[in-house]
Amino acid sequence: MTAILSATEEAQLRASVYGIVAKFGNDYYTRCSDTLQPPTELWDALAAGGFVGVNLPEAYGGGGMGLTAMSIVAEEAAAAGCPQIMLMISPGIVGSLLTRHATEEQKQRWLAPMAAGSVRIAFAITEPDAGSNSHHIATTARRDGDTYYISGQKTFITAADQTDALLVVARTGTDPSGRAQLSLFLVDRNAVGIEMHRIPMTFEITEKSFTVFFDNVAVHSDRVVGGEGKGLRVAFDGMNPERVIIASICNGIGRYAMEKAVSYARERQVWSVPIGAHQGVAHPLAEAKIALESARLMTRHAAAGYDSGIDAAEASNMAKFLAAEAATRCVDQAIEVHGGSGFTREVALANMYEFVRLFKTVPITRAMILNHIAQHSLGLPKSY
């Protein structure tokens, strides 16, 4: 049962997480990104406070507070200058899937240490020729008795090097219409037959991306999550938490940028008045604030819907769409307010622009979100 946070409890949660992360600050985040090191110290500090498993069931050591609480943790960490993608991947996507679909034995094995922060699991679904269209997944899992043998390739698998296992989506058959029948497998990251290559990016964050190759990787049948051939339905239960936590991270970065911009606009004086007194500076910031608060409201609505058990796909997609747009706008305007210094490392805004701009495109593009809303919310004919 998901607990409902009171206003006081929410305020305490926000203050606690922000207080922990602010001690590290954006300098720590930038240093980890520059050196391609995971933010281990920060993760351990959040885990020690019980915050990396706030969404997971109490029966397995989690906080039992659902996606709403996890979205708060993700937002506050980002607002303090240290966005944590691992929160979205391991307890967010994978933890949500395991909570709803894992066997009792699997929950005991994986959820308890995940809630404690000692085990992290990456999600491996994307392939070079199968991005949004999961029916084209080519990675196969061939069964021989109680063992499956996985072969294929996954790409843009985020933070694979930081995890203990991968939740791999693989084809275990084909239905009469020719579509893939998919299954999910918990695969140890160091299993024989796995090879990982880092994908160099034009900018780096603390969670690197990898192409992962599977060469006849043996996995016991007790590692199948949700039953053979039911993987697509199971995987979709992780998509809404993914969208919501991404939105929360973007909202946090939007707050981070706005705080810097507003502080500077109050202090910086030209012709004996603060630059924030000029409508040319003030109005774009006000518009960015309106967009940001709208995104935060939709994110809260989506998280609450997921926690209540209703279909939260519409709200989750809208939240991700609005938050990525709003955060990009906030950071861009914050840079503009600072002028040339907005591109310096000291001000630490330009690196955040690249980060939030990424989420206008991944893990699902703006066009695919619009397709979803057009078809499922408006009832228009499918366009793809």
C-alpha positions in Angstrom: 0.0 0.0 0.0 1.4 3.4 -1.0 1.5 5.9 1.8 0.2 9.4 1.1 2.5 12.2 2.1 1.1 15.0 4.2 2.2 18.6 3.5 4.5 18.5 6.5 6.0 15.1 5.5 6.6 16.4 2.0 8.3 19.5 3.2 10.5 17.5 5.5 11.4 15.1 2.7 12.3 17.9 0.4 14.4 19.7 3.0 16.3 16.5 4.0 17.2 15.5 0.4 18.2 19.0 -0.6 20.3 19.4 2.5 22.2 16.2 1.8 22.8 17.0 -1.9 23.7 20.7 -1.3 26.7 19.6 0.7 28.1 18.1 -2.5 26.8 20.7 -4.9 27.3 21.2 -8.6 31.1 21.3 -8.2 31.0 17.7 -7.1 28.7 16.8 -10.0 30.9 18.5 -12.5 34.0 16.9 -11.2 32.5 13.4 -11.4 31.3 14.2 -15.0 34.7 15.5 -16.0 36.5 12.5 -14.7 33.8 10.0 -15.8 33.4 8.8 -12.3 30.1 7.8 -10.7 28.8 9.9 -7.9 29.3 7.1 -5.4 29.7 9.3 -2.3 26.5 11.1 -3.0 24.6 7.9 -3.8 25.8 6.4 -0.5 24.7 9.5 1.4 21.2 9.3 -0.1 21.1 5.6 0.6 22.1 6.0 4.2 19.2 8.4 4.6 16.8 5.8 3.1 16.1 8.0 0.1 17.0 5.7 -2.9 14.3 3.3 -2.0 11.5 5.6 -0.9 9.2 4.3 -3.7 9.7 0.6 -3.0 7.5 -1.5 -0.7 8.1 -1.4 3.0 8.0 -5.2 3.1 11.4 -5.2 1.2 13.0 -2.3 3.1 11.7 0.6 1.1 9.8 3.6 2.2 6.5 2.6 0.8 5.8 6.1 -0.4 5.5 5.4 -4.1 6.5 7.3 -7.2 5.3 10.6 -5.7 8.1 10.4 -3.1 10.7 9.3 -5.6 9.8 12.2 -7.9 10.4 14.5 -4.9 13.8 13.0 -4.2 14.8 13.3 -7.9 13.7 16.9 -8.1 15.4 18.0 -5.0 18.7 16.4 -5.9 18.6 18.1 -9.3 17.6 21.5 -7.7 20.7 21.2 -5.5 22.9 20.9 -8.7 23.4 17.1 -8.8 20.8 15.4 -11.0 20.8 11.6 -10.3 19.8 9.5 -13.4 20.4 6.3 -11.4 17.3 7.1 -9.3 15.2 6.9 -12.6 16.9 3.7 -13.8 17.3 1.4 -10.8 14.6 2.1 -8.2 12.5 4.0 -10.7 12.1 1.8 -13.8 13.4 -1.6 -12.6 12.2 -1.2 -9.0 8.7 -0.4 -10.3 8.7 -3.4 -12.6 9.9 -5.8 -9.9 7.3 -4.5 -7.4 4.5 -5.2 -9.8 5.7 -8.3 -11.6 8.5 -10.2 -9.8 8.0 -13.4 -8.0 8.3 -13.3 -4.2 11.7 -14.9 -4.4 12.9 -12.3 -6.9 11.6 -9.5 -4.8 13.5 -10.8 -1.8 16.6 -11.3 -3.8 16.6 -7.9 -5.6 14.3 -5.4 -4.0 15.7 -5.4 -0.5 19.3 -4.6 -1.5 18.0 -2.1 -4.1 16.0 -0.3 -1.4 19.2 -0.2 0.7 21.2 1.2 -2.2 23.6 -1.7 -2.3 22.3 -3.2 -5.5 21.6 -1.2 -8.7 20.1 -2.6 -11.9 20.2 -1.1 -15.4 17.4 -1.4 -18.0 18.5 -2.8 -21.4 15.8 -2.5 -24.1 17.0 -0.1 -26.8 18.8 -1.6 -29.9 20.4 0.0 -33.0 17.3 -0.9 -35.1 14.7 -0.9 -32.4 14.2 2.3 -30.5 10.6 3.3 -30.0 9.4 0.2 -31.9 10.0 -2.6 -29.4 8.4 -5.1 -31.7 11.6 -5.0 -33.8 13.9 -6.1 -31.0 16.3 -8.6 -32.4 18.2 -9.8 -29.3 17.1 -13.4 -28.7 16.8 -15.6 -25.7 16.9 -19.3 -26.7 15.6 -21.8 -24.1 17.3 -25.1 -23.4 15.8 -26.8 -20.4 16.0 -24.5 -17.4 18.5 -22.2 -19.1 18.1 -19.4 -21.6 20.9 -18.2 -23.8 20.8 -14.5 -24.7 22.5 -13.2 -27.9 22.3 -9.8 -29.4 23.1 -6.2 -28.9 21.7 -3.3 -26.9 22.7 0.4 -27.2 22.5 3.6 -25.1 22.3 1.5 -21.9 22.8 4.2 -19.3 25.0 3.5 -16.2 25.5 -0.1 -17.2 29.0 0.0 -15.6 27.6 1.1 -12.2 25.2 -1.7 -11.9 25.2 -5.2 -10.5 22.7 -6.6 -13.1 20.9 -5.7 -16.2 17.1 -6.2 -16.8 17.3 -7.3 -20.4 14.4 -7.3 -22.9 14.8 -10.2 -25.4 12.8 -11.9 -28.0 11.6 -15.4 -27.0 9.3 -16.0 -29.9 7.1 -14.5 -32.6 3.3 -14.2 -32.6 1.1 -15.1 -35.6 1.2 -11.5 -36.8 5.0 -11.6 -36.9 5.5 -9.4 -33.9 8.1 -10.3 -31.3 7.1 -12.1 -28.1 9.3 -10.5 -25.5 10.6 -11.6 -22.1 12.5 -9.8 -19.4 15.6 -11.3 -17.8 17.7 -10.4 -14.8 21.3 -10.9 -16.0 24.4 -10.4 -13.8 26.5 -7.7 -15.3 29.7 -9.7 -15.0 28.1 -12.9 -16.6 30.3 -14.7 -19.1 29.5 -13.5 -22.7 28.7 -9.8 -21.9 30.9 -7.1 -23.4 30.4 -3.4 -22.9 31.7 -0.5 -25.0 31.3 3.1 -23.8 29.6 5.5 -26.2 31.5 8.8 -26.3 29.2 11.8 -26.0 29.8 15.5 -26.9 29.2 16.2 -23.2 29.5 13.7 -20.4 27.4 13.2 -17.3 28.0 11.0 -14.3 26.0 8.1 -15.9 27.8 7.0 -19.1 26.1 5.2 -22.0 27.2 1.9 -23.4 26.6 -0.5 -26.2 26.3 -4.0 -24.6 26.9 -7.2 -26.5 25.5 -10.6 -25.4 27.2 -13.7 -26.8 25.2 -16.8 -25.7 24.9 -15.5 -22.2 23.4 -18.2 -19.9 20.5 -17.2 -17.6 18.5 -19.5 -15.4 14.7 -19.6 -15.9 14.2 -18.2 -12.3 15.6 -14.9 -13.7 12.6 -14.3 -16.0 10.4 -11.5 -14.7 6.7 -11.6 -15.3 6.6 -14.8 -17.4 7.8 -15.8 -20.8 6.4 -13.8 -23.7 4.8 -11.2 -21.5 7.8 -8.8 -21.4 6.3 -6.0 -23.5 3.4 -5.6 -21.1 5.7 -5.8 -18.1 8.2 -3.3 -19.6 5.5 -0.7 -20.2 4.9 -0.6 -16.4 8.3 0.9 -16.1 7.8 3.5 -18.8 5.5 5.8 -16.8 7.9 6.0 -13.8 10.7 6.7 -16.2 8.8 9.6 -17.7 7.8 11.0 -14.3 11.3 10.8 -12.8 12.8 12.4 -15.9 10.3 15.2 -15.6 11.2 15.6 -11.9 14.9 15.9 -12.7 14.2 18.5 -15.4 12.0 20.4 -12.9 14.8 20.4 -10.4 17.3 21.7 -12.9 14.8 24.4 -13.9 14.6 25.5 -10.3 18.4 25.4 -10.1 18.7 27.6 -13.1 16.0 30.0 -12.1 17.5 30.5 -8.6 20.8 31.5 -10.2 19.1 33.8 -12.8 16.9 35.6 -10.3 19.7 36.1 -7.8 21.9 37.6 -10.4 19.1 39.8 -11.8 18.5 41.2 -8.4 22.2 41.9 -7.7 23.6 43.0 -11.0 23.2 46.7 -11.6 23.5 48.6 -14.9 22.7 52.4 -14.9 22.2 52.3 -11.2 19.3 49.8 -11.2 19.2 46.0 -10.9 18.8 44.4 -14.4 15.8 42.6 -13.0 13.9 45.9 -12.9 13.8 45.9 -16.7 10.9 44.0 -18.3 13.2 42.7 -21.0 14.9 40.6 -18.3 12.0 40.2 -15.9 9.3 39.0 -18.3 11.2 36.1 -19.9 12.0 34.9 -16.4 8.4 35.2 -15.4 7.3 33.2 -18.5 9.9 30.6 -17.7 8.6 30.4 -14.1 5.0 29.8 -15.4 6.2 27.0 -17.7 8.2 25.4 -14.9 5.3 25.4 -12.3 2.9 24.0 -14.9 5.4 21.2 -15.5 5.7 20.5 -11.8 2.0 20.3 -11.4 1.6 17.8 -14.2 4.5 15.8 -12.8 2.8 15.6 -9.4 -0.5 14.7 -11.1 1.2 11.9 -13.1 3.0 10.5 -10.0 -0.2 10.5 -8.0 -2.1 8.7 -10.8 0.6 6.0 -11.0 0.5 5.5 -7.2 -3.3 5.2 -7.2 -3.1 2.4 -9.8 -4.8 4.2 -12.7 -3.4 4.4 -16.2 -0.9 7.2 -15.9 0.4 7.1 -19.5 -1.2 10.3 -20.7 -0.1 12.4 -17.7 3.4 10.9 -17.6 4.0 11.6 -21.2 2.7 15.2 -20.8 4.8 15.7 -17.7 8.0 14.6 -19.5 7.1 16.8 -22.5 6.3 19.9 -20.4 9.3 19.5 -18.0 11.9 19.0 -20.7 10.6 22.1 -22.5 10.3 24.2 -19.4 13.8 23.2 -18.0 15.4 24.0 -21.4 13.7 27.4 -21.4 14.7 28.1 -17.8 18.4 27.2 -18.3 18.5 29.1 -21.6 17.1 32.2 -20.0 19.4 31.9 -17.0 22.4 31.9 -19.4 21.0 34.9 -21.2 20.6 36.8 -18.0 24.2 36.2 -17.1 25.5 37.2 -20.5 28.9 35.8 -21.5 29.6 34.6 -17.9 26.6 32.2 -18.3 28.9 30.0 -20.3 31.7 29.8 -17.7 32.3 26.9 -15.4 32.1 29.2 -12.4 28.4 30.0 -13.1 27.8 26.4 -14.0 24.7 26.7 -16.3 25.8 25.8 -19.8 26.5 22.1 -18.8 23.0 21.9 -17.4 21.6 23.2 -20.7 23.1 20.2 -22.6 21.7 17.9 -19.9 18.0 19.1 -20.1 18.1 19.5 -23.9 18.9 15.8 -24.0 15.6 15.0 -22.4 13.6 16.7 -25.1 14.8 13.9 -27.3 15.3 10.8 -25.1 14.2 8.3 -24.0 11.1 9.2 -26.2 11.0 12.0 -28.7 8.6 14.9 -28.6 7.1 13.5 -31.8 6.3 10.2 -30.2 4.7 11.8 -27.2 2.5 13.9 -29.5 1.7 10.7 -31.5 0.6 9.1 -28.2 -1.6 12.1 -27.1 -3.1 12.5 -30.6 -4.1 8.8 -30.8 -4.9 7.8 -27.2 -6.1 11.1 -25.8 -7.8 12.7 -28.8 -8.8 9.6 -30.6 -7.2 10.6 -33.9 -6.1 7.9 -36.4 -2.7 6.4 -35.8 -0.1 8.2 -37.9 2.8 5.8 -37.9 
